[in-house]
Amino acid sequence: MSILSILGINNLTCISAQSKIISRKQFIGDTMKKIKQLVLASVLVLFTSAVFAETKMRITLQLPLKAHLGQNLLVFKKELEKRSDIKVEIYDSAQLYKDKEVPQAVGSGAIEAGVASLTRFAGTNPEVDVFYLPFLFDSEKKIRKATESGSKIRQVLDPAISKTGAVPLYYQAYGSAVMLSNGTPMNTPAAFKNKKIRVFGKTLGAFVSSLGAKPALISGSEQYLAYQRGTVDAGMTGVSGVKSRKLYQVMDTLTVTNHGDIEFVLVANQKWLNSLTMKQRKAVTEASKVAEKAVRDDMSGIEARAYKEAKDNGMKIVKLSGAELKALKKASSSVITDYIKRTGGKGGVGDKLVTAAKKL
């Protein structure tokens, strides 16, 4: 079909109401006017479609949705969709990216947002591993103060992480690190010696190394098989992971060392955030605050339920005595010294973070 047919013009001449022949010049003018109208109408349709296009926020998570971090993302989704037109899609169980891949995926804009263990940013920002320094955050009160928005700790960490293109929205509490083993509890430096132990970060690897063990960096989604196959002799995780991943099926002893605070963080791509309207960005901020408080407030209950399930499924729960705790602290003290050295030395960023943590 020709453009003339579309415009309702069948001949090169048109007949006026008085049956006079319109000049070729007038015909061309009328034709161009209709073409302009057609173009403007098309532009209007495209503009209207863009205005009403749905804003999507895909979030990748390595843990299953039933895990408490997955349930917390559902809180975030509900709160954000209630406040805005942003549609949240959660891809759990590492469907899209493994934990170690999240910083690059989000930072590059391959996906709008993702949840990763804080230590995954240590490659470019080693100071983030302050939470994994042995026994530095030894109370719930200290952890809450350190992780709250605007704390002296986060005033340093959040801007550093943001330089990767992945902006922290809020921290997700995962609980304290514990040790898993078969038969022998991990309650003394001697228990660690010459064992191959699953870890999930460089500083946590340094912790087991200081006790004479050999660290093996294994992602959370792969640790069940590692324990089942005997790839490692022991491992560390958060107690909530024992429940969500059913690790009590492959390990029979849980030692409550609480040697590190495990923090995950929901990060969003900087360019995606910048593309949002002011109203949408405000909604993201508000939803983040609600979700962060929800998971932090429920952490003690989450851990209590996880310990109960582990015990109900046959795990032996071993708590450290005062003497055992003192011995592990002393044997691993070099980890803090080394951390300070590789984050600027005395007076550097790591030294300041350790000092701030001790004052909490």
C-alpha positions as a Python dict, from the first residue, in 0.01 Angstrom:
ca = {
    (1, 'M'): (0, 0, 0),
    (2, 'S'): (141, 343, -96),
    (3, 'I'): (175, 640, 138),
    (4, 'L'): (-88, 817, -70),
    (5, 'S'): (-338, 540, -1),
    (6, 'I'): (-263, 555, 372),
    (7, 'L'): (-332, 927, 367),
    (8, 'G'): (-658, 873, 180),
    (9, 'I'): (-535, 1018, -150),
    (10, 'N'): (-602, 803, -456),
    (11, 'N'): (-505, 1031, -739),
    (12, 'L'): (-261, 1305, -813),
    (13, 'T'): (-555, 1541, -850),
    (14, 'C'): (-831, 1612, -597),
    (15, 'I'): (-1173, 1753, -662),
    (16, 'S'): (-1293, 2044, -450),
    (17, 'A'): (-1648, 2093, -333),
    (18, 'Q'): (-1702, 2311, -641),
    (19, 'S'): (-1546, 2033, -860),
    (20, 'K'): (-1243, 2248, -940),
    (21, 'I'): (-906, 2088, -988),
    (22, 'I'): (-662, 2163, -708),
    (23, 'S'): (-325, 2275, -827),
    (24, 'R'): (-30, 2042, -792),
    (25, 'K'): (132, 2292, -549),
    (26, 'Q'): (-169, 2286, -316),
    (27, 'F'): (-184, 1907, -337),
    (28, 'I'): (179, 1873, -229),
    (29, 'G'): (118, 2114, 61),
    (30, 'D'): (-182, 1914, 184),
    (31, 'T'): (12, 1590, 150),
    (32, 'M'): (305, 1719, 356),
    (33, 'K'): (64, 1844, 623),
    (34, 'K'): (-88, 1496, 658),
    (35, 'I'): (257, 1335, 671),
    (36, 'K'): (356, 1569, 955),
    (37, 'Q'): (36, 1481, 1140),
    (38, 'L'): (111, 1110, 1097),
    (39, 'V'): (469, 1152, 1226),
    (40, 'L'): (355, 1357, 1526),
    (41, 'A'): (95, 1095, 1612),
    (42, 'S'): (360, 821, 1602),
    (43, 'V'): (594, 1021, 1826),
    (44, 'L'): (310, 1077, 2072),
    (45, 'V'): (239, 702, 2087),
    (46, 'L'): (605, 624, 2152),
    (47, 'F'): (632, 895, 2417),
    (48, 'T'): (317, 774, 2593),
    (49, 'S'): (447, 416, 2593),
    (50, 'A'): (777, 529, 2747),
    (51, 'V'): (601, 730, 3017),
    (52, 'F'): (385, 438, 3123),
    (53, 'A'): (657, 174, 3080),
    (54, 'E'): (706, -36, 3390),
    (55, 'T'): (1021, 27, 3594),
    (56, 'K'): (1175, -309, 3679),
    (57, 'M'): (1414, -397, 3961),
    (58, 'R'): (1563, -744, 3931),
    (59, 'I'): (1742, -869, 4242),
    (60, 'T'): (1979, -1166, 4243),
    (61, 'L'): (2026, -1373, 4560),
    (62, 'Q'): (2248, -1678, 4611),
    (63, 'L'): (2037, -1815, 4898),
    (64, 'P'): (1700, -1988, 4860),
    (65, 'L'): (1393, -1767, 4900),
    (66, 'K'): (1295, -1959, 5215),
    (67, 'A'): (1616, -1843, 5385),
    (68, 'H'): (1571, -1542, 5610),
    (69, 'L'): (1753, -1313, 5365),
    (70, 'G'): (1509, -1422, 5095),
    (71, 'Q'): (1213, -1361, 5324),
    (72, 'N'): (1356, -1020, 5405),
    (73, 'L'): (1375, -936, 5033),
    (74, 'L'): (1003, -1010, 5016),
    (75, 'V'): (954, -743, 5284),
    (76, 'F'): (1157, -500, 5072),
    (77, 'K'): (956, -593, 4762),
    (78, 'K'): (624, -539, 4938),
    (79, 'E'): (730, -205, 5083),
    (80, 'L'): (874, -74, 4756),
    (81, 'E'): (582, -180, 4539),
    (82, 'K'): (344, -27, 4793),
    (83, 'R'): (522, 306, 4765),
    (84, 'S'): (601, 319, 4392),
    (85, 'D'): (541, 180, 4043),
    (86, 'I'): (867, -18, 4055),
    (87, 'K'): (815, -389, 3994),
    (88, 'V'): (1056, -609, 4193),
    (89, 'E'): (1163, -950, 4062),
    (90, 'I'): (1370, -1177, 4292),
    (91, 'Y'): (1594, -1447, 4142),
    (92, 'D'): (1700, -1666, 4434),
    (93, 'S'): (1925, -1972, 4470),
    (94, 'A'): (2195, -1824, 4243),
    (95, 'Q'): (1971, -1861, 3935),
    (96, 'L'): (2149, -1568, 3770),
    (97, 'Y'): (2470, -1504, 3964),
    (98, 'K'): (2675, -1665, 4238),
    (99, 'D'): (2761, -1457, 4543),
    (100, 'K'): (3112, -1377, 4416),
    (101, 'E'): (2971, -1255, 4083),
    (102, 'V'): (2722, -1006, 4229),
    (103, 'P'): (2953, -702, 4274),
    (104, 'Q'): (3060, -706, 3908),
    (105, 'A'): (2712, -788, 3776),
    (106, 'V'): (2548, -503, 3966),
    (107, 'G'): (2835, -259, 3921),
    (108, 'S'): (2835, -310, 3543),
    (109, 'G'): (2458, -277, 3515),
    (110, 'A'): (2403, -635, 3397),
    (111, 'I'): (2131, -647, 3663),
    (112, 'E'): (1965, -371, 3865),
    (113, 'A'): (2040, -507, 4212),
    (114, 'G'): (2174, -800, 4409),
    (115, 'V'): (2257, -934, 4753),
    (116, 'A'): (2615, -1032, 4832),
    (117, 'S'): (2823, -1110, 5135),
    (118, 'L'): (3002, -790, 5235),
    (119, 'T'): (3337, -965, 5202),
    (120, 'R'): (3282, -997, 4827),
    (121, 'F'): (3386, -632, 4796),
    (122, 'A'): (3716, -691, 4978),
    (123, 'G'): (3901, -742, 4650),
    (124, 'T'): (3880, -369, 4571),
    (125, 'N'): (3806, -246, 4923),
    (126, 'P'): (3984, -466, 5182),
    (127, 'E'): (3858, -244, 5465),
    (128, 'V'): (3507, -398, 5435),
    (129, 'D'): (3639, -709, 5607),
    (130, 'V'): (3639, -528, 5941),
    (131, 'F'): (3327, -727, 6033),
    (132, 'Y'): (3518, -1053, 5987),
    (133, 'L'): (3807, -968, 6217),
    (134, 'P'): (3814, -1233, 6491),
    (135, 'F'): (3604, -1153, 6796),
    (136, 'L'): (3599, -774, 6728),
    (137, 'F'): (3219, -748, 6729),
    (138, 'D'): (3142, -962, 7030),
    (139, 'S'): (2794, -839, 7120),
    (140, 'E'): (2462, -768, 6951),
    (141, 'K'): (2478, -411, 7081),
    (142, 'K'): (2809, -346, 6904),
    (143, 'I'): (2684, -501, 6580),
    (144, 'R'): (2370, -287, 6578),
    (145, 'K'): (2568, 31, 6634),
    (146, 'A'): (2821, -58, 6365),
    (147, 'T'): (2567, -150, 6098),
    (148, 'E'): (2311, 126, 6146),
    (149, 'S'): (2284, 379, 5865),
    (150, 'G'): (2524, 668, 5916),
    (151, 'S'): (2745, 488, 6171),
    (152, 'K'): (3119, 568, 6178),
    (153, 'I'): (3180, 226, 6025),
    (154, 'R'): (2936, 268, 5736),
    (155, 'Q'): (3045, 626, 5672),
    (156, 'V'): (3370, 468, 5554),
    (157, 'L'): (3249, 145, 5395),
    (158, 'D'): (2946, 261, 5194),
    (159, 'P'): (3124, 529, 4986),
    (160, 'A'): (3409, 285, 4917),
    (161, 'I'): (3168, 20, 4791),
    (162, 'S'): (2976, 277, 4584),
    (163, 'K'): (3290, 350, 4381),
    (164, 'T'): (3243, 6, 4221),
    (165, 'G'): (2913, 122, 4070),
    (166, 'A'): (2715, -87, 4319),
    (167, 'V'): (2550, 136, 4581),
    (168, 'P'): (2459, -12, 4922),
    (169, 'L'): (2087, 20, 4995),
    (170, 'Y'): (2089, -162, 5328),
    (171, 'Y'): (2274, -427, 5525),
    (172, 'Q'): (2114, -767, 5583),
    (173, 'A'): (2206, -932, 5912),
    (174, 'Y'): (2309, -1296, 5873),
    (175, 'G'): (2426, -1359, 6227),
    (176, 'S'): (2757, -1459, 6384),
    (177, 'A'): (2998, -1707, 6229),
    (178, 'V'): (3006, -2057, 6377),
    (179, 'M'): (3213, -2368, 6303),
    (180, 'L'): (3083, -2697, 6164),
    (181, 'S'): (3263, -3029, 6192),
    (182, 'N'): (3216, -3402, 6230),
    (183, 'G'): (3301, -3560, 6562),
    (184, 'T'): (3550, -3316, 6712),
    (185, 'P'): (3432, -2968, 6814),
    (186, 'M'): (3633, -2667, 6692),
    (187, 'N'): (3684, -2514, 7035),
    (188, 'T'): (4064, -2492, 7066),
    (189, 'P'): (4354, -2388, 6842),
    (190, 'A'): (4467, -2751, 6838),
    (191, 'A'): (4132, -2858, 6686),
    (192, 'F'): (4206, -2641, 6380),
    (193, 'K'): (4561, -2757, 6319),
    (194, 'N'): (4621, -2916, 5974),
    (195, 'K'): (4249, -2926, 5890),
    (196, 'K'): (4113, -2807, 5558),
    (197, 'I'): (3834, -2562, 5637),
    (198, 'R'): (3567, -2401, 5422),
    (199, 'V'): (3572, -2021, 5441),
    (200, 'F'): (3398, -1746, 5242),
    (201, 'G'): (3646, -1460, 5251),
    (202, 'K'): (4014, -1368, 5268),
    (203, 'T'): (4009, -1244, 5628),
    (204, 'L'): (3816, -1549, 5745),
    (205, 'G'): (4079, -1755, 5567),
    (206, 'A'): (4347, -1567, 5758),
    (207, 'F'): (4165, -1655, 6082),
    (208, 'V'): (4182, -2030, 6026),
    (209, 'S'): (4538, -2001, 5892),
    (210, 'S'): (4645, -1831, 6216),
    (211, 'L'): (4522, -2140, 6397),
    (212, 'G'): (4720, -2377, 6176),
    (213, 'A'): (4443, -2476, 5933),
    (214, 'K'): (4425, -2463, 5553),
    (215, 'P'): (4145, -2238, 5419),
    (216, 'A'): (3935, -2340, 5119),
    (217, 'L'): (3725, -2064, 4960),
    (218, 'I'): (3387, -2223, 4879),
    (219, 'S'): (3063, -2039, 4804),
    (220, 'G'): (2759, -2087, 5024),
    (221, 'S'): (2564, -2266, 4752),
    (222, 'E'): (2845, -2525, 4717),
    (223, 'Q'): (2926, -2594, 5081),
    (224, 'Y'): (2671, -2876, 5131),
    (225, 'L'): (2840, -3088, 4864),
    (226, 'A'): (3184, -2996, 4997),
    (227, 'Y'): (3089, -3133, 5339),
    (228, 'Q'): (2910, -3433, 5195),
    (229, 'R'): (3202, -3534, 4973),
    (230, 'G'): (3466, -3468, 5237),
    (231, 'T'): (3632, -3199, 5027),
    (232, 'V'): (3696, -3017, 5355),
    (233, 'D'): (3727, -3135, 5714),
    (234, 'A'): (3529, -2851, 5866),
    (235, 'G'): (3366, -2524, 5773),
    (236, 'M'): (3225, -2195, 5889),
    (237, 'T'): (2887, -2037, 5823),
    (238, 'G'): (2609, -1846, 5994),
    (239, 'V'): (2384, -2065, 6207),
    (240, 'S'): (2083, -1958, 5998),
    (241, 'G'): (2255, -2123, 5702),
    (242, 'V'): (2263, -2451, 5891),
    (243, 'K'): (1885, -2440, 5892),
    (244, 'S'): (1811, -2307, 5542),
    (245, 'R'): (2067, -2531, 5371),
    (246, 'K'): (2004, -2833, 5599),
    (247, 'L'): (2375, -2862, 5678),
    (248, 'Y'): (2292, -3079, 5979),
    (249, 'Q'): (2248, -3359, 5726),
    (250, 'V'): (2621, -3361, 5646),
    (251, 'M'): (2785, -3223, 5963),
    (252, 'D'): (2713, -3339, 6319),
    (253, 'T'): (2885, -3082, 6542),
    (254, 'L'): (2831, -2706, 6569),
    (255, 'T'): (3074, -2501, 6774),
    (256, 'V'): (2942, -2159, 6880),
    (257, 'T'): (3260, -1957, 6823),
    (258, 'N'): (3091, -1631, 6713),
    (259, 'H'): (3430, -1524, 6577),
    (260, 'G'): (3292, -1288, 6314),
    (261, 'D'): (2979, -1094, 6221),
    (262, 'I'): (2840, -1202, 5884),
    (263, 'E'): (2681, -917, 5695),
    (264, 'F'): (2517, -924, 5355),
    (265, 'V'): (2433, -608, 5164),
    (266, 'L'): (2169, -525, 4905),
    (267, 'V'): (2336, -313, 4638),
    (268, 'A'): (2184, -138, 4337),
    (269, 'N'): (2345, -18, 4015),
    (270, 'Q'): (2438, 351, 4037),
    (271, 'K'): (2318, 440, 3685),
    (272, 'W'): (1986, 262, 3743),
    (273, 'L'): (1933, 455, 4066),
    (274, 'N'): (2015, 781, 3887),
    (275, 'S'): (1753, 701, 3620),
    (276, 'L'): (1474, 688, 3879),
    (277, 'T'): (1246, 978, 3957),
    (278, 'M'): (1278, 1158, 4290),
    (279, 'K'): (960, 985, 4408),
    (280, 'Q'): (1096, 642, 4311),
    (281, 'R'): (1432, 702, 4482),
    (282, 'K'): (1252, 813, 4798),
    (283, 'A'): (1048, 492, 4787),
    (284, 'V'): (1364, 282, 4754),
    (285, 'T'): (1517, 457, 5056),
    (286, 'E'): (1206, 413, 5269),
    (287, 'A'): (1160, 47, 5173),
    (288, 'S'): (1527, -18, 5255),
    (289, 'K'): (1488, 129, 5604),
    (290, 'V'): (1184, -86, 5679),
    (291, 'A'): (1347, -407, 5551),
    (292, 'E'): (1678, -340, 5730),
    (293, 'K'): (1506, -288, 6065),
    (294, 'A'): (1289, -596, 6016),
    (295, 'V'): (1578, -837, 5964),
    (296, 'R'): (1792, -681, 6238),
    (297, 'D'): (1510, -694, 6493),
    (298, 'D'): (1438, -1058, 6415),
    (299, 'M'): (1799, -1179, 6412),
    (300, 'S'): (1805, -1319, 6765),
    (301, 'G'): (1485, -1510, 6696),
    (302, 'I'): (1619, -1635, 6362),
    (303, 'E'): (1932, -1771, 6529),
    (304, 'A'): (1736, -1926, 6816),
    (305, 'R'): (1511, -2111, 6571),
    (306, 'A'): (1813, -2225, 6369),
    (307, 'Y'): (1990, -2362, 6678),
    (308, 'K'): (1675, -2546, 6778),
    (309, 'E'): (1636, -2706, 6434),
    (310, 'A'): (2002, -2807, 6429),
    (311, 'K'): (1971, -2969, 6771),
    (312, 'D'): (1639, -3135, 6683),
    (313, 'N'): (1811, -3290, 6382),
    (314, 'G'): (2090, -3445, 6585),
    (315, 'M'): (2362, -3181, 6584),
    (316, 'K'): (2577, -3148, 6894),
    (317, 'I'): (2593, -2781, 7000),
    (318, 'V'): (2921, -2689, 7172),
    (319, 'K'): (2973, -2353, 7348),
    (320, 'L'): (3315, -2211, 7428),
    (321, 'S'): (3433, -2183, 7785),
    (322, 'G'): (3599, -1860, 7896),
    (323, 'A'): (3942, -2020, 7874),
    (324, 'E'): (3877, -2158, 7525),
    (325, 'L'): (3758, -1820, 7400),
    (326, 'K'): (4066, -1650, 7543),
    (327, 'A'): (4295, -1904, 7376),
    (328, 'L'): (4133, -1861, 7033),
    (329, 'K'): (4150, -1480, 7063),
    (330, 'K'): (4517, -1488, 7152),
    (331, 'A'): (4609, -1734, 6876),
    (332, 'S'): (4430, -1531, 6607),
    (333, 'S'): (4529, -1178, 6718),
    (334, 'S'): (4773, -1148, 6426),
    (335, 'V'): (4478, -1131, 6186),
    (336, 'I'): (4384, -785, 6314),
    (337, 'T'): (4745, -668, 6295),
    (338, 'D'): (4775, -787, 5934),
    (339, 'Y'): (4441, -625, 5841),
    (340, 'I'): (4564, -289, 5965),
    (341, 'K'): (4887, -327, 5766),
    (342, 'R'): (4708, -397, 5436),
    (343, 'T'): (4455, -116, 5482),
    (344, 'G'): (4692, 176, 5524),
    (345, 'G'): (4893, 86, 5832),
    (346, 'K'): (4888, 280, 6156),
    (347, 'G'): (4652, 576, 6119),
    (348, 'G'): (4509, 430, 5797),
    (349, 'V'): (4147, 349, 5719),
    (350, 'G'): (4162, -2, 5867),
    (351, 'D'): (4326, 120, 6187),
    (352, 'K'): (4055, 385, 6227),
    (353, 'L'): (3779, 129, 6172),
    (354, 'V'): (3924, -108, 6432),
    (355, 'T'): (3954, 179, 6680),
    (356, 'A'): (3595, 286, 6610),
    (357, 'A'): (3472, -73, 6655),
    (358, 'K'): (3645, -106, 6992),
    (359, 'K'): (3470, 210, 7114),
    (360, 'L'): (3119, 86, 7031),
}
